[in-house]
Amino acid sequence: MSPADGGIEHLRRHHGIRISKQFLEKLTQPVGEFWLQQDDRDAQGALRGKIVPLGEVGLDYCCVFADGTMVRTDGEWHEVRVGAVRTTEGDTTRKSSIARFCDVEQFGADLWRKACECGYGEASSKAFLGDGSHWIWSIAGLHFSEAVQILDWYHLAEHLSKCGNEMFGEGTQDSQAWAGKMRQMMEKGHVQRALEEVEKLSGRGKNRCQAKHELITYLTNNRERMDYPRYRALGFPISSGDVEAECKDLVQARCNPADGGMEHQRSRTGLTCALRLTRRQLRQRLGLSQRVPTGLAQTPPARAAEASRLRYHQNAATPSNTAKPSDFIMLLYCPR
């Protein structure tokens, strides 16, 4: 069963709303456009200084994550940029996310807005984590200059293993031993020693020479972001798993045919991401779990929403420019 079919079945079973898949897809356009426009307005307003995003005060930690994931739209592969913000206050941890089909400038503005709403400006300790992509660090430098920049540990480990496989043979004991030794150096913060070890590698052969050069460049460009002993001592994470999980759950699971999703037009991909994020945020405010339990219609928040919802019929569909996002609030209860 596709996510859309699951949503339609949930509306029919628990709320008595019967709509077709085609009608559900029509609703994506006005609702998704509304939330995208609101996000753009808030982000640009914050950057212009007209609207200052207010967030939580007294936070212990605020960690910002950024990544990108590829989706197939209009017959080609394009990148959706994804961001996550994790905040910690005492024993309480919260997370909020964004996913945008836009350029780096727009995404950076929206990620900064989201971080401020979550309390970035008032947090005692701040960190920004990424996988080493240039566009990610450009956002960190522009909007999050106060944060400690941290290179994702697992991406670093992948680069070390890739080089080891090229130098000593893929999956061989020598390759694994070399990569393991390099990881130990990096765990202890010995970046210079690690660079010297890479320099010692034989560069004979085109592939070996390229692998050596790529690893040296990667380590050199990120050497100020690999002080892992210090990051652990400060209480920061060293993995960007928060945002990678969002790439899979928010984007790939819904928009990639290879992962069970549907291929969309480029414009609809952004709308779909906006809807999924809005649904999640609403459910968090209502205190509901991400997955819809069987008895959802019996919970107090659902009863309140149920009392005010509108009943839709396929023959009552109206042009998208007359639809109101508030009319479709119950759609946000759909599984996935």
VOPAGU-2260 file (C-alpha; in pm, 1 decimal, decimal comma):
REM VOPAGU-2260
SITE   aa  ch    i         X         Y         Z
SITE  MET   A    0       0,0       0,0       0,0
SITE  SER   A    1     140,8     338,3     -99,5
SITE  PRO   A    2     156,2     629,0     150,4
SITE  ALA   A    3    -129,2     801,6     -34,5
SITE  ASP   A    4    -345,1     487,8     -25,4
SITE  GLY   A    5    -269,4     449,2     345,1
SITE  GLY   A    6    -380,3     805,3     411,9
SITE  ILE   A    7    -702,7     760,0     217,2
SITE  GLU   A    8    -782,3     440,0     405,0
SITE  HIS   A    9    -711,0     606,0     739,8
SITE  LEU   A   10    -946,1     896,7     663,1
SITE  ARG   A   11   -1221,1     655,4     558,7
SITE  ARG   A   12   -1185,9     419,5     853,9
SITE  HIS   A   13   -1133,5     663,5    1139,6
SITE  HIS   A   14   -1297,2     986,4    1025,3
SITE  GLY   A   15   -1564,4     891,6     773,5
SITE  ILE   A   16   -1401,3    1098,3     497,3
SITE  ARG   A   17   -1410,8     936,1     153,9
SITE  ILE   A   18   -1187,4    1085,3    -112,8
SITE  SER   A   19   -1005,2     954,3    -417,1
SITE  LYS   A   20    -632,7     947,1    -472,2
SITE  GLN   A   21    -671,5    1209,8    -744,9
SITE  PHE   A   22    -856,9    1442,4    -507,3
SITE  LEU   A   23    -591,8    1392,7    -238,9
SITE  GLU   A   24    -323,6    1491,3    -489,6
SITE  LYS   A   25    -521,5    1807,1    -575,3
SITE  LEU   A   26    -512,8    1907,2    -209,4
SITE  THR   A   27    -134,4    1887,6    -205,0
SITE  GLN   A   28    -102,2    2193,3    -429,1
SITE  PRO   A   29    -284,7    2463,5    -226,7
SITE  VAL   A   30    -182,1    2339,3     116,3
SITE  GLY   A   31     181,7    2282,1      23,4
SITE  GLU   A   32     204,1    2620,8    -149,5
SITE  PHE   A   33      61,9    2792,9     157,8
SITE  TRP   A   34     322,5    2648,6     393,6
SITE  LEU   A   35     609,5    2701,8     150,7
SITE  GLN   A   36     511,4    3066,1     105,0
SITE  GLN   A   37     482,4    3112,4     479,1
SITE  ASP   A   38     825,8    2959,9     536,3
SITE  ASP   A   39     978,1    3184,4     267,8
SITE  ARG   A   40     809,9    3491,3     414,3
SITE  ASP   A   41     932,7    3413,5     766,2
SITE  ALA   A   42    1287,5    3337,2     649,3
SITE  GLN   A   43    1322,2    3648,8     435,1
SITE  GLY   A   44    1157,7    3865,4     699,1
SITE  ALA   A   45    1401,5    3739,8     961,1
SITE  LEU   A   46    1700,0    3811,3     737,7
SITE  ARG   A   47    1578,6    4163,9     669,4
SITE  GLY   A   48    1545,2    4226,5    1041,0
SITE  LYS   A   49    1172,6    4289,0    1025,2
SITE  ILE   A   50    1081,6    3975,0    1213,9
SITE  VAL   A   51    1311,8    3828,0    1477,4
SITE  PRO   A   52    1239,1    3456,8    1530,5
SITE  LEU   A   53    1178,1    3392,7    1898,2
SITE  GLY   A   54    1270,0    3059,3    2047,3
SITE  GLU   A   55    1324,9    2876,4    2372,3
SITE  VAL   A   56    1541,5    3044,3    2636,0
SITE  GLY   A   57    1788,0    2883,7    2872,0
SITE  LEU   A   58    1882,5    2593,1    2644,1
SITE  ASP   A   59    2194,9    2394,7    2729,1
SITE  TYR   A   60    2271,3    2284,1    2373,1
SITE  CYS   A   61    2155,2    2363,2    2021,5
SITE  CYS   A   62    2294,6    2150,0    1739,4
SITE  VAL   A   63    2218,7    2229,7    1375,0
SITE  PHE   A   64    2254,9    1967,0    1101,4
SITE  ALA   A   65    2246,5    1999,6     721,3
SITE  ASP   A   66    2256,3    1746,5     439,8
SITE  GLY   A   67    2120,5    1680,2      93,1
SITE  THR   A   68    1949,3    1384,1     -68,7
SITE  MET   A   69    1877,5    1307,1    -432,4
SITE  VAL   A   70    1526,1    1252,7    -565,1
SITE  ARG   A   71    1404,3    1175,6    -914,2
SITE  THR   A   72    1178,4    1445,6   -1055,9
SITE  ASP   A   73    1081,5    1522,6   -1414,9
SITE  GLY   A   74    1288,6    1223,1   -1526,4
SITE  GLU   A   75    1612,0    1355,3   -1372,4
SITE  TRP   A   76    1789,7    1347,9   -1035,9
SITE  HIS   A   77    1787,0    1663,9    -823,6
SITE  GLU   A   78    1895,2    1748,8    -469,0
SITE  VAL   A   79    1657,2    1825,1    -184,8
SITE  ARG   A   80    1829,1    2007,2     101,1
SITE  VAL   A   81    1740,4    1891,2     450,8
SITE  GLY   A   82    1813,3    2049,6     786,5
SITE  ALA   A   83    1753,2    1948,6    1147,7
SITE  VAL   A   84    1783,2    2132,6    1477,7
SITE  ARG   A   85    1826,5    1944,1    1804,6
SITE  THR   A   86    1796,7    2127,3    2135,8
SITE  THR   A   87    1866,0    2004,8    2488,0
SITE  GLU   A   88    1749,7    2155,5    2814,5
SITE  GLY   A   89    1827,2    1938,5    3114,0
SITE  ASP   A   90    1688,4    1593,4    3036,9
SITE  THR   A   91    1457,3    1721,4    2763,0
SITE  THR   A   92    1560,4    1691,0    2398,5
SITE  ARG   A   93    1359,3    1832,1    2108,1
SITE  LYS   A   94    1412,3    1813,8    1733,0
SITE  SER   A   95    1267,9    2008,9    1441,7
SITE  SER   A   96    1341,7    1980,1    1069,7
SITE  ILE   A   97    1307,4    2143,5     729,8
SITE  ALA   A   98    1329,4    2002,8     377,0
SITE  ARG   A   99    1347,0    2239,2      81,1
SITE  PHE   A  100    1380,0    2209,8    -295,1
SITE  CYS   A  101    1566,0    2539,8    -334,5
SITE  ASP   A  102    1905,0    2701,7    -378,0
SITE  VAL   A  103    2166,6    2729,6    -103,0
SITE  GLU   A  104    2082,3    3090,9     -18,7
SITE  GLN   A  105    1713,8    3019,3      38,6
SITE  PHE   A  106    1785,3    2703,0     233,1
SITE  GLY   A  107    2040,0    2876,5     455,6
SITE  ALA   A  108    1790,6    3152,0     540,2
SITE  ASP   A  109    1520,7    2900,3     626,4
SITE  LEU   A  110    1753,4    2683,6     834,8
SITE  TRP   A  111    1865,9    2991,1    1029,6
SITE  ARG   A  112    1501,7    3086,1    1090,1
SITE  LYS   A  113    1420,0    2736,5    1211,5
SITE  ALA   A  114    1723,4    2730,4    1441,7
SITE  CYS   A  115    1628,4    3067,3    1593,4
SITE  GLU   A  116    1273,4    2947,7    1652,3
SITE  CYS   A  117    1416,4    2648,9    1836,3
SITE  GLY   A  118    1635,0    2866,6    2061,1
SITE  TYR   A  119    1968,9    2879,2    1880,8
SITE  GLY   A  120    2031,4    3241,0    1978,5
SITE  GLU   A  121    1987,5    3174,8    2350,6
SITE  ALA   A  122    2163,5    2838,5    2376,2
SITE  SER   A  123    2473,1    2814,7    2596,4
SITE  SER   A  124    2653,8    2578,4    2357,6
SITE  LYS   A  125    2607,0    2564,6    1979,2
SITE  ALA   A  126    2731,3    2325,1    1712,8
SITE  PHE   A  127    2686,1    2281,8    1338,5
SITE  LEU   A  128    2739,4    1936,7    1184,4
SITE  GLY   A  129    2782,4    1842,9     818,4
SITE  ASP   A  130    2939,1    1587,4     587,1
SITE  GLY   A  131    3203,6    1809,5     428,7
SITE  SER   A  132    3010,4    1950,3     132,3
SITE  HIS   A  133    3114,1    2305,1      46,3
SITE  TRP   A  134    2758,2    2439,3      36,2
SITE  ILE   A  135    2697,4    2315,1     389,9
SITE  TRP   A  136    2999,9    2493,2     535,5
SITE  SER   A  137    2912,4    2809,6     343,5
SITE  ILE   A  138    2579,4    2815,4     529,9
SITE  ALA   A  139    2757,3    2750,8     859,4
SITE  GLY   A  140    2995,8    3039,3     800,2
SITE  LEU   A  141    2723,1    3282,7     694,1
SITE  HIS   A  142    2447,5    3208,7     944,7
SITE  PHE   A  143    2604,4    3004,0    1226,5
SITE  SER   A  144    2945,6    3160,6    1279,4
SITE  GLU   A  145    2914,1    3125,5    1659,0
SITE  ALA   A  146    2867,9    2749,2    1638,6
SITE  VAL   A  147    3141,9    2488,8    1666,0
SITE  GLN   A  148    3172,1    2324,8    1324,9
SITE  ILE   A  149    3194,9    1944,5    1336,0
SITE  LEU   A  150    3263,9    1706,4    1048,5
SITE  ASP   A  151    3036,7    1402,8    1062,3
SITE  TRP   A  152    3239,1    1111,7    1197,4
SITE  TYR   A  153    3084,8     844,4     976,7
SITE  HIS   A  154    3147,6    1037,5     656,1
SITE  LEU   A  155    3509,3    1074,1     762,9
SITE  ALA   A  156    3529,4     699,9     830,1
SITE  GLU   A  157    3384,2     631,3     483,6
SITE  HIS   A  158    3652,3     845,7     319,9
SITE  LEU   A  159    3924,7     662,6     511,2
SITE  SER   A  160    3787,4     321,8     411,0
SITE  LYS   A  161    3750,0     428,9      47,5
SITE  CYS   A  162    4114,4     529,9      29,9
SITE  GLY   A  163    4227,1     213,9     209,0
SITE  ASN   A  164    4033,7      -5,1     -33,6
SITE  GLU   A  165    4195,6     165,0    -331,7
SITE  MET   A  166    4544,5     140,7    -186,2
SITE  PHE   A  167    4538,5    -211,6     -41,8
SITE  GLY   A  168    4249,7    -383,5    -218,2
SITE  GLU   A  169    3883,1    -369,5    -135,4
SITE  GLY   A  170    3791,8    -559,7     179,8
SITE  THR   A  171    4143,6    -694,4     239,4
SITE  GLN   A  172    4296,2    -727,5     587,1
SITE  ASP   A  173    4557,4    -465,2     500,6
SITE  SER   A  174    4286,8    -222,1     393,9
SITE  GLN   A  175    4084,3    -276,2     709,9
SITE  ALA   A  176    4391,9    -251,9     931,3
SITE  TRP   A  177    4503,6      74,3     772,2
SITE  ALA   A  178    4156,4     231,5     794,9
SITE  GLY   A  179    4126,6     116,0    1155,7
SITE  LYS   A  180    4460,2     272,9    1247,3
SITE  MET   A  181    4355,8     596,7    1082,2
SITE  ARG   A  182    4024,5     602,5    1269,7
SITE  GLN   A  183    4207,8     559,2    1599,0
SITE  MET   A  184    4427,3     858,8    1516,8
SITE  MET   A  185    4128,8    1070,6    1432,1
SITE  GLU   A  186    3940,1     964,1    1745,4
SITE  LYS   A  187    4233,7    1096,5    1949,0
SITE  GLY   A  188    4243,5    1420,1    1751,0
SITE  HIS   A  189    4577,9    1350,4    1579,6
SITE  VAL   A  190    4486,3    1515,2    1250,1
SITE  GLN   A  191    4840,4    1611,2    1151,1
SITE  ARG   A  192    4969,6    1259,3    1213,9
SITE  ALA   A  193    4688,0    1122,9    1001,6
SITE  LEU   A  194    4778,9    1356,4     716,9
SITE  GLU   A  195    5141,0    1245,2     738,4
SITE  GLU   A  196    5030,7     881,0     716,0
SITE  VAL   A  197    4833,0     952,0     401,5
SITE  GLU   A  198    5131,1    1134,6     250,2
SITE  LYS   A  199    5338,4     816,4     296,0
SITE  LEU   A  200    5102,9     612,8      76,7
SITE  SER   A  201    5223,7     512,5    -266,0
SITE  GLY   A  202    5062,9     723,0    -535,9
SITE  ARG   A  203    5159,4     499,4    -826,4
SITE  GLY   A  204    4871,2     441,4   -1062,6
SITE  LYS   A  205    4598,2     680,0   -1166,3
SITE  ASN   A  206    4333,7     548,3    -925,6
SITE  ARG   A  207    4568,6     537,0    -627,8
SITE  CYS   A  208    4697,8     883,2    -698,5
SITE  GLN   A  209    4344,0    1018,3    -720,0
SITE  ALA   A  210    4232,8     842,3    -399,1
SITE  LYS   A  211    4533,9     978,3    -210,6
SITE  HIS   A  212    4480,0    1329,5    -341,2
SITE  GLU   A  213    4107,2    1326,1    -257,6
SITE  LEU   A  214    4168,2    1213,7     101,3
SITE  ILE   A  215    4443,8    1469,7     160,0
SITE  THR   A  216    4215,9    1743,0      24,8
SITE  TYR   A  217    3924,4    1624,7     238,6
SITE  LEU   A  218    4132,3    1614,6     557,4
SITE  THR   A  219    4299,9    1946,4     486,7
SITE  ASN   A  220    3975,8    2128,4     412,3
SITE  ASN   A  221    3815,6    1997,5     730,5
SITE  ARG   A  222    4109,4    1981,5     971,2
SITE  GLU   A  223    3954,5    2246,5    1200,3
SITE  ARG   A  224    3635,6    2039,1    1225,0
SITE  MET   A  225    3784,5    1711,5    1347,2
SITE  ASP   A  226    3879,8    1775,3    1711,1
SITE  TYR   A  227    3661,9    1489,3    1830,3
SITE  PRO   A  228    3802,3    1459,6    2186,3
SITE  ARG   A  229    3711,2    1824,3    2242,6
SITE  TYR   A  230    3363,1    1782,9    2096,1
SITE  ARG   A  231    3291,2    1488,3    2323,7
SITE  ALA   A  232    3418,6    1680,7    2625,0
SITE  LEU   A  233    3182,4    1966,0    2536,9
SITE  GLY   A  234    2890,1    1725,4    2511,8
SITE  PHE   A  235    2837,9    1764,1    2136,0
SITE  PRO   A  236    2741,2    1480,4    1899,8
SITE  ILE   A  237    2993,8    1385,0    1632,0
SITE  SER   A  238    2745,8    1225,2    1394,3
SITE  SER   A  239    2491,0    1394,7    1169,4
SITE  GLY   A  240    2258,2    1097,1    1193,4
SITE  ASP   A  241    1968,6    1326,8    1290,6
SITE  VAL   A  242    1954,2    1486,3     947,5
SITE  GLU   A  243    2037,5    1168,0     756,6
SITE  ALA   A  244    1736,6    1001,3     916,4
SITE  GLU   A  245    1524,7    1294,8     803,0
SITE  CYS   A  246    1654,6    1256,6     448,0
SITE  LYS   A  247    1519,0     903,0     446,2
SITE  ASP   A  248    1194,1     962,4     633,1
SITE  LEU   A  249    1087,2    1301,6     500,3
SITE  VAL   A  250    1209,7    1280,5     142,4
SITE  GLN   A  251    1319,7     942,8      11,7
SITE  ALA   A  252    1035,0     743,1     164,4
SITE  ARG   A  253     782,0     967,3     -11,0
SITE  CYS   A  254     954,2    1098,6    -323,9
SITE  ASN   A  255    1191,7     824,6    -442,1
SITE  PRO   A  256    1041,7     535,8    -641,2
SITE  ALA   A  257    1339,3     316,4    -543,4
SITE  ASP   A  258    1241,0     355,1    -175,2
SITE  GLY   A  259     870,8     291,5    -222,9
SITE  GLY   A  260     771,4     652,8    -289,4
SITE  MET   A  261     640,9     820,7    -601,2
SITE  GLU   A  262     823,5    1021,3    -865,2
SITE  HIS   A  263     686,9    1375,9    -870,4
SITE  GLN   A  264     726,2    1682,4   -1081,1
SITE  ARG   A  265     990,7    1909,9    -934,3
SITE  SER   A  266     735,1    2162,5    -806,6
SITE  ARG   A  267     530,2    1892,8    -631,0
SITE  THR   A  268     832,1    1748,2    -453,3
SITE  GLY   A  269     876,5    2067,7    -253,0
SITE  LEU   A  270     504,9    2078,5    -173,3
SITE  THR   A  271     508,5    1717,8     -53,9
SITE  CYS   A  272     802,6    1786,0     179,5
SITE  ALA   A  273     626,8    2093,8     319,0
SITE  LEU   A  274     311,2    1895,4     390,3
SITE  ARG   A  275     497,0    1615,7     566,3
SITE  LEU   A  276     681,1    1863,9     787,4
SITE  THR   A  277     362,4    2053,1     872,3
SITE  ARG   A  278     187,2    1729,5     961,7
SITE  ARG   A  279     471,3    1632,2    1192,7
SITE  GLN   A  280     478,6    1971,6    1364,8
SITE  LEU   A  281     102,8    1963,5    1419,6
SITE  ARG   A  282     115,9    1617,4    1570,9
SITE  GLN   A  283     398,0    1724,7    1802,1
SITE  ARG   A  284     192,0    2019,5    1925,1
SITE  LEU   A  285    -104,3    1789,3    1987,8
SITE  GLY   A  286     116,2    1542,8    2173,7
SITE  LEU   A  287      53,4    1262,4    1924,7
SITE  SER   A  288     301,8    1000,0    1811,5
SITE  GLN   A  289     440,4    1004,9    1457,8
SITE  ARG   A  290     256,8     686,2    1368,6
SITE  VAL   A  291    -121,1     694,4    1387,7
SITE  PRO   A  292    -249,9     436,4    1639,9
SITE  THR   A  293    -564,8     238,5    1571,0
SITE  GLY   A  294    -767,0     433,2    1825,1
SITE  LEU   A  295    -657,0     778,3    1714,2
SITE  ALA   A  296   -1012,8     897,3    1654,9
SITE  GLN   A  297   -1085,8     839,7    2024,4
SITE  THR   A  298    -807,6    1064,8    2158,4
SITE  PRO   A  299    -909,9    1412,0    2290,6
SITE  PRO   A  300    -707,8    1607,4    2028,7
SITE  ALA   A  301    -857,5    1399,7    1749,0
SITE  ARG   A  302   -1210,7    1441,0    1884,3
SITE  ALA   A  303   -1164,3    1817,9    1894,2
SITE  ALA   A  304   -1036,3    1824,1    1539,2
SITE  GLU   A  305   -1305,9    1581,3    1431,7
SITE  ALA   A  306   -1576,4    1810,7    1565,6
SITE  SER   A  307   -1460,3    2099,9    1350,9
SITE  ARG   A  308   -1357,0    1920,8    1034,8
SITE  LEU   A  309   -1527,8    1954,6     699,4
SITE  ARG   A  310   -1665,4    1652,2     516,4
SITE  TYR   A  311   -1539,2    1625,3     163,9
SITE  HIS   A  312   -1692,9    1459,7    -137,2
SITE  GLN   A  313   -1528,7    1413,7    -471,8
SITE  ASN   A  314   -1795,7    1609,5    -657,2
SITE  ALA   A  315   -1743,4    1903,6    -422,0
SITE  ALA   A  316   -1384,9    1968,3    -528,4
SITE  THR   A  317   -1317,1    2339,3    -579,6
SITE  PRO   A  318   -1040,0    2519,8    -770,8
SITE  SER   A  319    -713,4    2524,3    -579,4
SITE  ASN   A  320    -718,0    2903,0    -538,3
SITE  THR   A  321   -1031,1    2880,2    -319,7
SITE  ALA   A  322    -897,4    2613,1     -86,1
SITE  LYS   A  323    -788,6    2704,3     266,0
SITE  PRO   A  324    -515,3    2513,0     449,4
SITE  SER   A  325    -729,5    2503,6     763,8
SITE  ASP   A  326    -992,3    2308,3     568,8
SITE  PHE   A  327    -751,1    2019,3     521,1
SITE  ILE   A  328    -615,6    1985,0     875,0
SITE  MET   A  329    -739,8    1629,5     909,7
SITE  LEU   A  330    -526,0    1520,4     616,6
SITE  LEU   A  331    -224,4    1576,4     841,3
SITE  TYR   A  332    -327,7    1275,7    1043,3
SITE  CYS   A  333    -251,9    1048,0     749,5
SITE  PRO   A  334       9,0     779,9     815,9
SITE  ARG   A  335     342,5     881,0     664,3
